[in-house]
């Protein structure tokens, strides 16, 4: 999987493995119990996320995990995400927090926006190419995609 594929929502990536579905009901289907290190050594929830919890050269993985904000997205489920909470695919779909529409935030600042690379509309049951949606152009530009 290429890093440019991260965050894409497509039926070919849906996971119907029962343990993964059960995890998605209670936890974030992408970030729960994960730790990433980007190409520059920054410790993150995902190598594509902005927030870093230190660099592997001078911070241990244990120290990064102890940071109060490291696990803040671990329990954000699709039932918390705008639009996704109404989607019939929410428990088999991966939830990207690195690329979102940046349109909905919780009072504590957590991003509860729909994944940017999702072109599905659960209200019309239609799929469209996500990158062609004019409402997503601002977010696409801000991520330099």
Secondary structure, DSSP 8 states (H G I E B T S, - for coil): --GGGTT---GGG----HHHHHHHHHS-TTTTT--EE-TT-BEESSTTSS----BTTTS-HHHHHHSTTTTTTTT--TTTSTTGGG-TTTTTS---SSSB----B-TT--B---BTT--EETTTTEE--GGG-GGGHHHHHHTT-
